[in-house]
C-alpha cells in the first residue's frame, strides 16, 4: 500500500469528525478508530483509540479499501 498520497491529520482540522471503533475491538481499549472525512478532506482518517488526541493517518478512499481488504484476506 502506497503512502505517497496519505498524510497525518489532527482532529483540530475537522473537529466534527464522527469516529467509529472497529467491530473487532470488543471491550478492550486496543483498537483502531476511523472517521469518514470524504466530504471535507476526500479521505478516511485512522487513529489509535489509546491515543485519541494524537495524530491520525489520512488515507485515500482507494488506500483505505486496500487496507481493509488486506486485513480480511480478500485482496
ABEGO torsion letter per residue (X at the ends): XBAAABBBBBAAABAABBBBBBAAAEABABBBBBBBAAAAAGBBBBBBAABAABBBBBBBAAAAAAAAAAAAGAX
